[in-house]
Amino acid sequence: MVRIDKDRHVNPAFVSFLEWDRRHYMNGPGESVLVITMYDGTTHRVRHEPGYYGGADAYAVEKAILSAPNFGQGVI
């Protein structure tokens, strides 16, 4: 299990794919969100905000999922 934020975990074996949603705003900073799609179709959006209380480091989450030995092997 990989912790994606303070309340959620995912099993890398059931992750279908990962993608980034990067938004840029004219009058403010942009945001980066890691979108984790599971084999059953559910998605988890992990906003990259490591400086805030309880915020997740989405880049570290991506690295942990991709380096898991059972990543993507949970297909039935």
N, CA, C and O atoms as a Tripos MOL2 file, in Angstrom:
@<TRIPOS>MOLECULE
protein
  304   303    76     0     0
PROTEIN
NO_CHARGES

@<TRIPOS>ATOM
      1 N           0.8370   -1.1790    0.0000 N.3       1 MET1
      2 CA          0.0000    0.0000    0.0000 C.3       1 MET1
      3 C           0.8880    1.2510    0.0000 C.2       1 MET1
      4 O           1.9150    1.3120    0.6750 O.2       1 MET1
      5 N           0.4610    2.2220   -0.7650 N.am      2 VAL2
      6 CA          1.1690    3.4950   -0.8510 C.3       2 VAL2
      7 C           0.2370    4.5760   -0.3220 C.2       2 VAL2
      8 O          -0.9070    4.6970   -0.7590 O.2       2 VAL2
      9 N           0.7480    5.3640    0.6290 N.am      3 ARG3
     10 CA         -0.0340    6.4730    1.1790 C.3       3 ARG3
     11 C          -0.0130    7.6130    0.1710 C.2       3 ARG3
     12 O           1.0560    8.0780   -0.2240 O.2       3 ARG3
     13 N          -1.2080    8.0700   -0.2480 N.am      4 ILE4
     14 CA         -1.2610    9.1700   -1.2080 C.3       4 ILE4
     15 C          -1.5660   10.5110   -0.5490 C.2       4 ILE4
     16 O          -1.2520   11.5560   -1.1190 O.2       4 ILE4
     17 N          -2.1520   10.5080    0.5990 N.am      5 ASP5
     18 CA         -2.2930   11.6970    1.4270 C.3       5 ASP5
     19 C          -2.5790   11.2280    2.8470 C.2       5 ASP5
     20 O          -2.4790   10.0350    3.1310 O.2       5 ASP5
     21 N          -2.9280   12.1320    3.7300 N.am      6 LYS6
     22 CA         -3.0510   11.7220    5.1330 C.3       6 LYS6
     23 C          -4.2280   10.7850    5.3940 C.2       6 LYS6
     24 O          -4.2660   10.1300    6.4360 O.2       6 LYS6
     25 N          -5.1920   10.7050    4.4660 N.am      7 ASP7
     26 CA         -6.3800    9.8770    4.6790 C.3       7 ASP7
     27 C          -6.5260    8.7020    3.7210 C.2       7 ASP7
     28 O          -7.3530    7.8210    3.9590 O.2       7 ASP7
     29 N          -5.7420    8.6670    2.6400 N.am      8 ARG8
     30 CA         -5.9610    7.6450    1.6140 C.3       8 ARG8
     31 C          -4.6920    6.8470    1.3090 C.2       8 ARG8
     32 O          -3.5700    7.3450    1.3970 O.2       8 ARG8
     33 N          -4.9270    5.5890    0.9490 N.am      9 HIS9
     34 CA         -3.8760    4.6780    0.4930 C.3       9 HIS9
     35 C          -4.3580    4.0180   -0.7890 C.2       9 HIS9
     36 O          -5.5620    3.8770   -1.0010 O.2       9 HIS9
     37 N          -3.4220    3.6100   -1.6500 N.am     10 VAL10
     38 CA         -3.7680    2.8110   -2.8230 C.3      10 VAL10
     39 C          -2.8390    1.6130   -2.8930 C.2      10 VAL10
     40 O          -1.7010    1.6570   -2.4260 O.2      10 VAL10
     41 N          -3.3460    0.5490   -3.4840 N.am     11 ASN11
     42 CA         -2.5460   -0.6340   -3.7270 C.3      11 ASN11
     43 C          -1.9900   -0.5030   -5.1430 C.2      11 ASN11
     44 O          -2.7680   -0.4920   -6.0980 O.2      11 ASN11
     45 N          -0.6670   -0.4030   -5.3110 N.am     12 PRO12
     46 CA         -0.0840   -0.2200   -6.6420 C.3      12 PRO12
     47 C          -0.4280   -1.3370   -7.6230 C.2      12 PRO12
     48 O          -0.3790   -1.1270   -8.8350 O.2      12 PRO12
     49 N          -0.7720   -2.5070   -7.1240 N.am     13 ALA13
     50 CA         -1.1160   -3.6170   -8.0120 C.3      13 ALA13
     51 C          -2.3820   -3.3300   -8.8110 C.2      13 ALA13
     52 O          -2.5660   -3.8890   -9.8930 O.2      13 ALA13
     53 N          -3.2520   -2.4730   -8.3000 N.am     14 PHE14
     54 CA         -4.5220   -2.1950   -8.9630 C.3      14 PHE14
     55 C          -4.5690   -0.8240   -9.6310 C.2      14 PHE14
     56 O          -5.6480   -0.3320   -9.9610 O.2      14 PHE14
     57 N          -3.4050   -0.2040   -9.8310 N.am     15 VAL15
     58 CA         -3.3320    1.0810  -10.5270 C.3      15 VAL15
     59 C          -3.2530    0.8180  -12.0260 C.2      15 VAL15
     60 O          -2.3520    0.1250  -12.4970 O.2      15 VAL15
     61 N          -4.1950    1.3730  -12.7620 N.am     16 SER16
     62 CA         -4.2340    1.1980  -14.2110 C.3      16 SER16
     63 C          -3.2340    2.1240  -14.8890 C.2      16 SER16
     64 O          -2.3880    1.6740  -15.6620 O.2      16 SER16
     65 N          -3.3310    3.4350  -14.5960 N.am     17 PHE17
     66 CA         -2.3490    4.3740  -15.1220 C.3      17 PHE17
     67 C          -2.3280    5.6510  -14.3070 C.2      17 PHE17
     68 O          -3.2400    5.9360  -13.5300 O.2      17 PHE17
     69 N          -1.2670    6.4090  -14.5050 N.am     18 LEU18
     70 CA         -1.0560    7.6860  -13.8200 C.3      18 LEU18
     71 C          -0.9540    8.7790  -14.8790 C.2      18 LEU18
     72 O          -0.3990    8.5650  -15.9570 O.2      18 LEU18
     73 N          -1.4890    9.9400  -14.5610 N.am     19 GLU19
     74 CA         -1.3310   11.0850  -15.4540 C.3      19 GLU19
     75 C          -1.3150   12.3560  -14.6220 C.2      19 GLU19
     76 O          -1.7740   12.3700  -13.4790 O.2      19 GLU19
     77 N          -0.7860   13.4150  -15.2020 N.am     20 TRP20
     78 CA         -0.7160   14.7020  -14.5250 C.3      20 TRP20
     79 C          -1.7250   15.6690  -15.1320 C.2      20 TRP20
     80 O          -1.8820   15.7380  -16.3510 O.2      20 TRP20
     81 N          -2.3980   16.4030  -14.2760 N.am     21 ASP21
     82 CA         -3.2970   17.4740  -14.6910 C.3      21 ASP21
     83 C          -2.6390   18.7660  -14.2000 C.2      21 ASP21
     84 O          -2.6750   19.0880  -13.0130 O.2      21 ASP21
     85 N          -2.0440   19.4850  -15.1310 N.am     22 ARG22
     86 CA         -1.3480   20.7300  -14.7770 C.3      22 ARG22
     87 C          -2.1560   21.8960  -15.3150 C.2      22 ARG22
     88 O          -2.4220   21.9980  -16.5130 O.2      22 ARG22
     89 N          -2.5360   22.7620  -14.4050 N.am     23 ARG23
     90 CA         -3.3440   23.9210  -14.7920 C.3      23 ARG23
     91 C          -2.5510   25.1840  -14.5120 C.2      23 ARG23
     92 O          -1.8310   25.2870  -13.5190 O.2      23 ARG23
     93 N          -2.7020   26.1300  -15.4040 N.am     24 HIS24
     94 CA         -2.0190   27.4120  -15.2670 C.3      24 HIS24
     95 C          -3.0690   28.5030  -15.2830 C.2      24 HIS24
     96 O          -3.9660   28.5130  -16.1270 O.2      24 HIS24
     97 N          -2.9460   29.4180  -14.3400 N.am     25 TYR25
     98 CA         -3.9240   30.4870  -14.2200 C.3      25 TYR25
     99 C          -3.2760   31.8210  -14.5550 C.2      25 TYR25
    100 O          -2.0980   32.0380  -14.2700 O.2      25 TYR25
    101 N          -4.0560   32.7170  -15.1650 N.am     26 MET26
    102 CA         -3.5250   34.0030  -15.5700 C.3      26 MET26
    103 C          -3.1270   34.8570  -14.3630 C.2      26 MET26
    104 O          -2.0860   35.5130  -14.3910 O.2      26 MET26
    105 N          -3.9300   34.8550  -13.3240 N.am     27 ASN27
    106 CA         -3.6960   35.7520  -12.1930 C.3      27 ASN27
    107 C          -3.2190   35.0340  -10.9400 C.2      27 ASN27
    108 O          -3.4840   35.4990   -9.8310 O.2      27 ASN27
    109 N          -2.5440   33.9460  -11.0840 N.am     28 GLY28
    110 CA         -2.0720   33.2480   -9.8910 C.3      28 GLY28
    111 C          -1.2460   32.0410  -10.2710 C.2      28 GLY28
    112 O          -1.0730   31.7300  -11.4500 O.2      28 GLY28
    113 N          -0.7450   31.3710   -9.2670 N.am     29 PRO29
    114 CA          0.0780   30.2020   -9.5410 C.3      29 PRO29
    115 C          -0.7690   29.0490  -10.0930 C.2      29 PRO29
    116 O          -1.9710   28.9630   -9.8400 O.2      29 PRO29
    117 N          -0.1320   28.1980  -10.8270 N.am     30 GLY30
    118 CA         -0.8160   27.0150  -11.3410 C.3      30 GLY30
    119 C          -0.8430   25.9330  -10.2780 C.2      30 GLY30
    120 O          -0.4060   26.1400   -9.1460 O.2      30 GLY30
    121 N          -1.3560   24.7910  -10.6570 N.am     31 GLU31
    122 CA         -1.3740   23.6700   -9.7430 C.3      31 GLU31
    123 C          -1.0940   22.3950  -10.5140 C.2      31 GLU31
    124 O          -1.4130   22.2850  -11.6970 O.2      31 GLU31
    125 N          -0.4990   21.4410   -9.8340 N.am     32 SER32
    126 CA         -0.2260   20.1400  -10.4160 C.3      32 SER32
    127 C          -0.9900   19.1020   -9.6080 C.2      32 SER32
    128 O          -0.9130   19.0680   -8.3800 O.2      32 SER32
    129 N          -1.7290   18.2570  -10.3180 N.am     33 VAL33
    130 CA         -2.5240   17.2230   -9.6740 C.3      33 VAL33
    131 C          -2.1910   15.8980  -10.3410 C.2      33 VAL33
    132 O          -2.2780   15.7690  -11.5630 O.2      33 VAL33
    133 N          -1.8120   14.9170   -9.5350 N.am     34 LEU34
    134 CA         -1.5700   13.5720  -10.0270 C.3      34 LEU34
    135 C          -2.9060   12.8420  -10.0290 C.2      34 LEU34
    136 O          -3.5760   12.7640   -8.9990 O.2      34 LEU34
    137 N          -3.2930   12.3090  -11.1810 N.am     35 VAL35
    138 CA         -4.5480   11.5720  -11.3080 C.3      35 VAL35
    139 C          -4.2020   10.0900  -11.3750 C.2      35 VAL35
    140 O          -3.5350    9.6410  -12.3070 O.2      35 VAL35
    141 N          -4.6600    9.3330  -10.3760 N.am     36 ILE36
    142 CA         -4.4020    7.9060  -10.2940 C.3      36 ILE36
    143 C          -5.6920    7.1970  -10.6780 C.2      36 ILE36
    144 O          -6.7170    7.3640  -10.0190 O.2      36 ILE36
    145 N          -5.6410    6.4060  -11.7450 N.am     37 THR37
    146 CA         -6.8140    5.6650  -12.1950 C.3      37 THR37
    147 C          -6.6120    4.1980  -11.8600 C.2      37 THR37
    148 O          -5.5990    3.5920  -12.2100 O.2      37 THR37
    149 N          -7.6030    3.6410  -11.1720 N.am     38 MET38
    150 CA         -7.5510    2.2380  -10.7620 C.3      38 MET38
    151 C          -8.2180    1.3800  -11.8300 C.2      38 MET38
    152 O          -8.9360    1.8960  -12.6860 O.2      38 MET38
    153 N          -7.9790    0.0580  -11.7810 N.am     39 TYR39
    154 CA         -8.5620   -0.8500  -12.7680 C.3      39 TYR39
    155 C         -10.0830   -0.8740  -12.7280 C.2      39 TYR39
    156 O         -10.7110   -1.1810  -13.7410 O.2      39 TYR39
    157 N         -10.6980   -0.5590  -11.5840 N.am     40 ASP40
    158 CA        -12.1620   -0.5630  -11.5200 C.3      40 ASP40
    159 C         -12.7770    0.7580  -11.9930 C.2      40 ASP40
    160 O         -13.9950    0.9310  -11.9380 O.2      40 ASP40
    161 N         -11.9370    1.6880  -12.4560 N.am     41 GLY41
    162 CA        -12.4280    2.9440  -13.0020 C.3      41 GLY41
    163 C         -12.4290    4.1120  -12.0370 C.2      41 GLY41
    164 O         -12.6340    5.2490  -12.4620 O.2      41 GLY41
    165 N         -12.2080    3.8750  -10.7590 N.am     42 THR42
    166 CA        -12.1710    4.9830   -9.8140 C.3      42 THR42
    167 C         -10.8970    5.7900  -10.0160 C.2      42 THR42
    168 O          -9.8640    5.2590  -10.4220 O.2      42 THR42
    169 N         -10.9890    7.0790   -9.7240 N.am     43 THR43
    170 CA         -9.8220    7.9440   -9.8330 C.3      43 THR43
    171 C          -9.5690    8.6180   -8.5000 C.2      43 THR43
    172 O         -10.4940    8.9160   -7.7440 O.2      43 THR43
    173 N          -8.3150    8.8470   -8.2350 N.am     44 HIS44
    174 CA         -7.8810    9.5940   -7.0550 C.3      44 HIS44
    175 C          -7.0600   10.7700   -7.5700 C.2      44 HIS44
    176 O          -6.1220   10.5940   -8.3470 O.2      44 HIS44
    177 N          -7.4210   11.9540   -7.1310 N.am     45 ARG45
    178 CA         -6.6880   13.1580   -7.5050 C.3      45 ARG45
    179 C          -5.8520   13.5950   -6.3180 C.2      45 ARG45
    180 O          -6.3760   13.8520   -5.2340 O.2      45 ARG45
    181 N          -4.5450   13.6770   -6.5310 N.am     46 VAL46
    182 CA         -3.6130   14.0450   -5.4630 C.3      46 VAL46
    183 C          -2.9900   15.3860   -5.8450 C.2      46 VAL46
    184 O          -2.1810   15.4700   -6.7680 O.2      46 VAL46
    185 N          -3.3770   16.4130   -5.1300 N.am     47 ARG47
    186 CA         -2.8600   17.7580   -5.3940 C.3      47 ARG47
    187 C          -1.4860   17.9000   -4.7700 C.2      47 ARG47
    188 O          -1.2890   17.5640   -3.6020 O.2      47 ARG47
    189 N          -0.5360   18.3980   -5.5480 N.am     48 HIS48
    190 CA          0.8290   18.5770   -5.0660 C.3      48 HIS48
    191 C           0.9070   19.8580   -4.2460 C.2      48 HIS48
    192 O           0.9130   20.9610   -4.7910 O.2      48 HIS48
    193 N           0.9660   19.6970   -2.9460 N.am     49 GLU49
    194 CA          1.0880   20.8410   -2.0410 C.3      49 GLU49
    195 C           1.8170   20.4000   -0.7800 C.2      49 GLU49
    196 O           1.2150   20.3430    0.2920 O.2      49 GLU49
    197 N           3.1180   20.0830   -0.8930 N.am     50 PRO50
    198 CA          3.8420   19.5510    0.2520 C.3      50 PRO50
    199 C           4.1090   20.5600    1.3610 C.2      50 PRO50
    200 O           4.4440   20.1640    2.4770 O.2      50 PRO50
    201 N           3.9700   21.8480    1.0820 N.am     51 GLY51
    202 CA          4.2560   22.8520    2.0920 C.3      51 GLY51
    203 C           3.1180   23.0970    3.0710 C.2      51 GLY51
    204 O           3.3250   23.6880    4.1300 O.2      51 GLY51
    205 N           1.9130   22.6450    2.7220 N.am     52 TYR52
    206 CA          0.7590   22.8820    3.5710 C.3      52 TYR52
    207 C           0.5850   21.7590    4.5760 C.2      52 TYR52
    208 O           1.0670   20.6460    4.3620 O.2      52 TYR52
    209 N          -0.1030   22.0470    5.6700 N.am     53 TYR53
    210 CA         -0.3480   21.0460    6.6990 C.3      53 TYR53
    211 C          -1.1260   19.8840    6.1030 C.2      53 TYR53
    212 O          -2.2320   20.0650    5.5950 O.2      53 TYR53
    213 N          -0.5550   18.7070    6.1660 N.am     54 GLY54
    214 CA         -1.2100   17.5180    5.6530 C.3      54 GLY54
    215 C          -1.1900   17.3950    4.1400 C.2      54 GLY54
    216 O          -1.7840   16.4690    3.5880 O.2      54 GLY54
    217 N          -0.5110   18.3190    3.4590 N.am     55 GLY55
    218 CA         -0.4650   18.2790    2.0040 C.3      55 GLY55
    219 C           0.4200   17.1520    1.5080 C.2      55 GLY55
    220 O           1.3600   16.7340    2.1840 O.2      55 GLY55
    221 N           0.1080   16.6730    0.3300 N.am     56 ALA56
    222 CA          0.8270   15.5380   -0.2380 C.3      56 ALA56
    223 C           1.9020   16.0000   -1.2090 C.2      56 ALA56
    224 O           1.7530   17.0260   -1.8740 O.2      56 ALA56
    225 N           2.9770   15.2410   -1.2850 N.am     57 ASP57
    226 CA          4.0040   15.4330   -2.2920 C.3      57 ASP57
    227 C           3.6610   14.4660   -3.4250 C.2      57 ASP57
    228 O           4.0310   13.2930   -3.3780 O.2      57 ASP57
    229 N           2.9580   14.9590   -4.4340 N.am     58 ALA58
    230 CA          2.4600   14.1020   -5.5070 C.3      58 ALA58
    231 C           3.5890   13.4660   -6.3070 C.2      58 ALA58
    232 O           3.4240   12.3690   -6.8390 O.2      58 ALA58
    233 N           4.7290   14.1370   -6.4000 N.am     59 TYR59
    234 CA          5.8580   13.5540   -7.1240 C.3      59 TYR59
    235 C           6.4180   12.3410   -6.3740 C.2      59 TYR59
    236 O           6.8140   11.3550   -6.9960 O.2      59 TYR59
    237 N           6.4500   12.4130   -5.0530 N.am     60 ALA60
    238 CA          6.8980   11.2720   -4.2520 C.3      60 ALA60
    239 C           5.8920   10.1280   -4.3300 C.2      60 ALA60
    240 O           6.2810    8.9600   -4.3400 O.2      60 ALA60
    241 N           4.6100   10.4530   -4.3850 N.am     61 VAL61
    242 CA          3.5680    9.4240   -4.5270 C.3      61 VAL61
    243 C           3.7350    8.7100   -5.8600 C.2      61 VAL61
    244 O           3.6880    7.4810   -5.9170 O.2      61 VAL61
    245 N           3.9310    9.4740   -6.9390 N.am     62 GLU62
    246 CA          4.1330    8.8670   -8.2550 C.3      62 GLU62
    247 C           5.3540    7.9460   -8.2530 C.2      62 GLU62
    248 O           5.3020    6.8370   -8.7840 O.2      62 GLU62
    249 N           6.4330    8.4050   -7.6640 N.am     63 LYS63
    250 CA          7.6570    7.6060   -7.6140 C.3      63 LYS63
    251 C           7.4480    6.3180   -6.8230 C.2      63 LYS63
    252 O           7.9350    5.2590   -7.2200 O.2      63 LYS63
    253 N           6.7230    6.4050   -5.7020 N.am     64 ALA64
    254 CA          6.4700    5.2180   -4.8750 C.3      64 ALA64
    255 C           5.6010    4.2030   -5.6070 C.2      64 ALA64
    256 O           5.8330    2.9980   -5.5060 O.2      64 ALA64
    257 N           4.6030    4.6820   -6.3440 N.am     65 ILE65
    258 CA          3.7260    3.7660   -7.0900 C.3      65 ILE65
    259 C           4.4920    3.1040   -8.2280 C.2      65 ILE65
    260 O           4.4050    1.8910   -8.4150 O.2      65 ILE65
    261 N           5.2460    3.9050   -8.9930 N.am     66 LEU66
    262 CA          5.9700    3.3540  -10.1330 C.3      66 LEU66
    263 C           7.0850    2.3960   -9.7250 C.2      66 LEU66
    264 O           7.4170    1.4780  -10.4760 O.2      66 LEU66
    265 N           7.6580    2.5970   -8.5560 N.am     67 SER67
    266 CA          8.7610    1.7310   -8.1220 C.3      67 SER67
    267 C           8.2890    0.5210   -7.3150 C.2      67 SER67
    268 O           9.1050   -0.3140   -6.9280 O.2      67 SER67
    269 N           6.9970    0.4180   -7.0580 N.am     68 ALA68
    270 CA          6.4710   -0.7390   -6.3210 C.3      68 ALA68
    271 C           6.6460   -2.0030   -7.1670 C.2      68 ALA68
    272 O           6.3750   -1.9840   -8.3680 O.2      68 ALA68
    273 N           7.0910   -3.0880   -6.5560 N.am     69 PRO69
    274 CA          7.3350   -4.3100   -7.3310 C.3      69 PRO69
    275 C           6.0740   -4.9260   -7.9400 C.2      69 PRO69
    276 O           6.1590   -5.6800   -8.9090 O.2      69 PRO69
    277 N           4.9150   -4.6120   -7.3800 N.am     70 ASN70
    278 CA          3.6780   -5.1890   -7.9060 C.3      70 ASN70
    279 C           2.8340   -4.1860   -8.6880 C.2      70 ASN70
    280 O           1.6320   -4.3940   -8.8500 O.2      70 ASN70
    281 N           3.4350   -3.1070   -9.1730 N.am     71 PHE71
    282 CA          2.6960   -2.0660   -9.8930 C.3      71 PHE71
    283 C           2.0230   -2.6490  -11.1280 C.2      71 PHE71
    284 O           2.6810   -3.2280  -11.9920 O.2      71 PHE71
    285 N           0.6900   -2.4900  -11.2020 N.am     72 GLY72
    286 CA         -0.0810   -2.8930  -12.3630 C.3      72 GLY72
    287 C          -0.2780   -4.3780  -12.5580 C.2      72 GLY72
    288 O          -0.6810   -4.7960  -13.6430 O.2      72 GLY72
    289 N          -0.0130   -5.1900  -11.5570 N.am     73 GLN73
    290 CA         -0.1080   -6.6400  -11.7050 C.3      73 GLN73
    291 C          -1.3930   -7.2100  -11.1230 C.2      73 GLN73
    292 O          -1.5220   -8.4290  -11.0060 O.2      73 GLN73
    293 N          -2.3460   -6.3580  -10.7540 N.am     74 GLY74
    294 CA         -3.5550   -6.8440  -10.1170 C.3      74 GLY74
    295 C          -4.7180   -7.0890  -11.0530 C.2      74 GLY74
    296 O          -5.8610   -7.1530  -10.6020 O.2      74 GLY74
    297 N          -4.4630   -7.2260  -12.3360 N.am     75 VAL75
    298 CA         -5.5340   -7.4470  -13.2940 C.3      75 VAL75
    299 C          -6.1080   -8.8400  -13.0810 C.2      75 VAL75
    300 O          -5.3840   -9.8250  -12.9410 O.2      75 VAL75
    301 N          -7.4200   -8.8850  -13.0610 N.am     76 ILE76
    302 CA         -8.0820  -10.1790  -12.8460 C.3      76 ILE76
    303 C          -8.4020  -10.8030  -14.1900 C.2      76 ILE76
    304 O          -8.9620  -11.8970  -14.2450 O.2      76 ILE76
@<TRIPOS>BOND
     1     1     2 1
     2     2     3 1
     3     3     4 2
     4     3     5 am
     5     5     6 1
     6     6     7 1
     7     7     8 2
     8     7     9 am
     9     9    10 1
    10    10    11 1
    11    11    12 2
    12    11    13 am
    13    13    14 1
    14    14    15 1
    15    15    16 2
    16    15    17 am
    17    17    18 1
    18    18    19 1
    19    19    20 2
    20    19    21 am
    21    21    22 1
    22    22    23 1
    23    23    24 2
    24    23    25 am
    25    25    26 1
    26    26    27 1
    27    27    28 2
    28    27    29 am
    29    29    30 1
    30    30    31 1
    31    31    32 2
    32    31    33 am
    33    33    34 1
    34    34    35 1
    35    35    36 2
    36    35    37 am
    37    37    38 1
    38    38    39 1
    39    39    40 2
    40    39    41 am
    41    41    42 1
    42    42    43 1
    43    43    44 2
    44    43    45 am
    45    45    46 1
    46    46    47 1
    47    47    48 2
    48    47    49 am
    49    49    50 1
    50    50    51 1
    51    51    52 2
    52    51    53 am
    53    53    54 1
    54    54    55 1
    55    55    56 2
    56    55    57 am
    57    57    58 1
    58    58    59 1
    59    59    60 2
    60    59    61 am
    61    61    62 1
    62    62    63 1
    63    63    64 2
    64    63    65 am
    65    65    66 1
    66    66    67 1
    67    67    68 2
    68    67    69 am
    69    69    70 1
    70    70    71 1
    71    71    72 2
    72    71    73 am
    73    73    74 1
    74    74    75 1
    75    75    76 2
    76    75    77 am
    77    77    78 1
    78    78    79 1
    79    79    80 2
    80    79    81 am
    81    81    82 1
    82    82    83 1
    83    83    84 2
    84    83    85 am
    85    85    86 1
    86    86    87 1
    87    87    88 2
    88    87    89 am
    89    89    90 1
    90    90    91 1
    91    91    92 2
    92    91    93 am
    93    93    94 1
    94    94    95 1
    95    95    96 2
    96    95    97 am
    97    97    98 1
    98    98    99 1
    99    99   100 2
   100    99   101 am
   101   101   102 1
   102   102   103 1
   103   103   104 2
   104   103   105 am
   105   105   106 1
   106   106   107 1
   107   107   108 2
   108   107   109 am
   109   109   110 1
   110   110   111 1
   111   111   112 2
   112   111   113 am
   113   113   114 1
   114   114   115 1
   115   115   116 2
   116   115   117 am
   117   117   118 1
   118   118   119 1
   119   119   120 2
   120   119   121 am
   121   121   122 1
   122   122   123 1
   123   123   124 2
   124   123   125 am
   125   125   126 1
   126   126   127 1
   127   127   128 2
   128   127   129 am
   129   129   130 1
   130   130   131 1
   131   131   132 2
   132   131   133 am
   133   133   134 1
   134   134   135 1
   135   135   136 2
   136   135   137 am
   137   137   138 1
   138   138   139 1
   139   139   140 2
   140   139   141 am
   141   141   142 1
   142   142   143 1
   143   143   144 2
   144   143   145 am
   145   145   146 1
   146   146   147 1
   147   147   148 2
   148   147   149 am
   149   149   150 1
   150   150   151 1
   151   151   152 2
   152   151   153 am
   153   153   154 1
   154   154   155 1
   155   155   156 2
   156   155   157 am
   157   157   158 1
   158   158   159 1
   159   159   160 2
   160   159   161 am
   161   161   162 1
   162   162   163 1
   163   163   164 2
   164   163   165 am
   165   165   166 1
   166   166   167 1
   167   167   168 2
   168   167   169 am
   169   169   170 1
   170   170   171 1
   171   171   172 2
   172   171   173 am
   173   173   174 1
   174   174   175 1
   175   175   176 2
   176   175   177 am
   177   177   178 1
   178   178   179 1
   179   179   180 2
   180   179   181 am
   181   181   182 1
   182   182   183 1
   183   183   184 2
   184   183   185 am
   185   185   186 1
   186   186   187 1
   187   187   188 2
   188   187   189 am
   189   189   190 1
   190   190   191 1
   191   191   192 2
   192   191   193 am
   193   193   194 1
   194   194   195 1
   195   195   196 2
   196   195   197 am
   197   197   198 1
   198   198   199 1
   199   199   200 2
   200   199   201 am
   201   201   202 1
   202   202   203 1
   203   203   204 2
   204   203   205 am
   205   205   206 1
   206   206   207 1
   207   207   208 2
   208   207   209 am
   209   209   210 1
   210   210   211 1
   211   211   212 2
   212   211   213 am
   213   213   214 1
   214   214   215 1
   215   215   216 2
   216   215   217 am
   217   217   218 1
   218   218   219 1
   219   219   220 2
   220   219   221 am
   221   221   222 1
   222   222   223 1
   223   223   224 2
   224   223   225 am
   225   225   226 1
   226   226   227 1
   227   227   228 2
   228   227   229 am
   229   229   230 1
   230   230   231 1
   231   231   232 2
   232   231   233 am
   233   233   234 1
   234   234   235 1
   235   235   236 2
   236   235   237 am
   237   237   238 1
   238   238   239 1
   239   239   240 2
   240   239   241 am
   241   241   242 1
   242   242   243 1
   243   243   244 2
   244   243   245 am
   245   245   246 1
   246   246   247 1
   247   247   248 2
   248   247   249 am
   249   249   250 1
   250   250   251 1
   251   251   252 2
   252   251   253 am
   253   253   254 1
   254   254   255 1
   255   255   256 2
   256   255   257 am
   257   257   258 1
   258   258   259 1
   259   259   260 2
   260   259   261 am
   261   261   262 1
   262   262   263 1
   263   263   264 2
   264   263   265 am
   265   265   266 1
   266   266   267 1
   267   267   268 2
   268   267   269 am
   269   269   270 1
   270   270   271 1
   271   271   272 2
   272   271   273 am
   273   273   274 1
   274   274   275 1
   275   275   276 2
   276   275   277 am
   277   277   278 1
   278   278   279 1
   279   279   280 2
   280   279   281 am
   281   281   282 1
   282   282   283 1
   283   283   284 2
   284   283   285 am
   285   285   286 1
   286   286   287 1
   287   287   288 2
   288   287   289 am
   289   289   290 1
   290   290   291 1
   291   291   292 2
   292   291   293 am
   293   293   294 1
   294   294   295 1
   295   295   296 2
   296   295   297 am
   297   297   298 1
   298   298   299 1
   299   299   300 2
   300   299   301 am
   301   301   302 1
   302   302   303 1
   303   303   304 2
@<TRIPOS>SUBSTRUCTURE
     1 MET1         2 RESIDUE 1 A MET
     2 VAL2         6 RESIDUE 1 A VAL
     3 ARG3        10 RESIDUE 1 A ARG
     4 ILE4        14 RESIDUE 1 A ILE
     5 ASP5        18 RESIDUE 1 A ASP
     6 LYS6        22 RESIDUE 1 A LYS
     7 ASP7        26 RESIDUE 1 A ASP
     8 ARG8        30 RESIDUE 1 A ARG
     9 HIS9        34 RESIDUE 1 A HIS
    10 VAL10       38 RESIDUE 1 A VAL
    11 ASN11       42 RESIDUE 1 A ASN
    12 PRO12       46 RESIDUE 1 A PRO
    13 ALA13       50 RESIDUE 1 A ALA
    14 PHE14       54 RESIDUE 1 A PHE
    15 VAL15       58 RESIDUE 1 A VAL
    16 SER16       62 RESIDUE 1 A SER
    17 PHE17       66 RESIDUE 1 A PHE
    18 LEU18       70 RESIDUE 1 A LEU
    19 GLU19       74 RESIDUE 1 A GLU
    20 TRP20       78 RESIDUE 1 A TRP
    21 ASP21       82 RESIDUE 1 A ASP
    22 ARG22       86 RESIDUE 1 A ARG
    23 ARG23       90 RESIDUE 1 A ARG
    24 HIS24       94 RESIDUE 1 A HIS
    25 TYR25       98 RESIDUE 1 A TYR
    26 MET26      102 RESIDUE 1 A MET
    27 ASN27      106 RESIDUE 1 A ASN
    28 GLY28      110 RESIDUE 1 A GLY
    29 PRO29      114 RESIDUE 1 A PRO
    30 GLY30      118 RESIDUE 1 A GLY
    31 GLU31      122 RESIDUE 1 A GLU
    32 SER32      126 RESIDUE 1 A SER
    33 VAL33      130 RESIDUE 1 A VAL
    34 LEU34      134 RESIDUE 1 A LEU
    35 VAL35      138 RESIDUE 1 A VAL
    36 ILE36      142 RESIDUE 1 A ILE
    37 THR37      146 RESIDUE 1 A THR
    38 MET38      150 RESIDUE 1 A MET
    39 TYR39      154 RESIDUE 1 A TYR
    40 ASP40      158 RESIDUE 1 A ASP
    41 GLY41      162 RESIDUE 1 A GLY
    42 THR42      166 RESIDUE 1 A THR
    43 THR43      170 RESIDUE 1 A THR
    44 HIS44      174 RESIDUE 1 A HIS
    45 ARG45      178 RESIDUE 1 A ARG
    46 VAL46      182 RESIDUE 1 A VAL
    47 ARG47      186 RESIDUE 1 A ARG
    48 HIS48      190 RESIDUE 1 A HIS
    49 GLU49      194 RESIDUE 1 A GLU
    50 PRO50      198 RESIDUE 1 A PRO
    51 GLY51      202 RESIDUE 1 A GLY
    52 TYR52      206 RESIDUE 1 A TYR
    53 TYR53      210 RESIDUE 1 A TYR
    54 GLY54      214 RESIDUE 1 A GLY
    55 GLY55      218 RESIDUE 1 A GLY
    56 ALA56      222 RESIDUE 1 A ALA
    57 ASP57      226 RESIDUE 1 A ASP
    58 ALA58      230 RESIDUE 1 A ALA
    59 TYR59      234 RESIDUE 1 A TYR
    60 ALA60      238 RESIDUE 1 A ALA
    61 VAL61      242 RESIDUE 1 A VAL
    62 GLU62      246 RESIDUE 1 A GLU
    63 LYS63      250 RESIDUE 1 A LYS
    64 ALA64      254 RESIDUE 1 A ALA
    65 ILE65      258 RESIDUE 1 A ILE
    66 LEU66      262 RESIDUE 1 A LEU
    67 SER67      266 RESIDUE 1 A SER
    68 ALA68      270 RESIDUE 1 A ALA
    69 PRO69      274 RESIDUE 1 A PRO
    70 ASN70      278 RESIDUE 1 A ASN
    71 PHE71      282 RESIDUE 1 A PHE
    72 GLY72      286 RESIDUE 1 A GLY
    73 GLN73      290 RESIDUE 1 A GLN
    74 GLY74      294 RESIDUE 1 A GLY
    75 VAL75      298 RESIDUE 1 A VAL
    76 ILE76      302 RESIDUE 1 A ILE
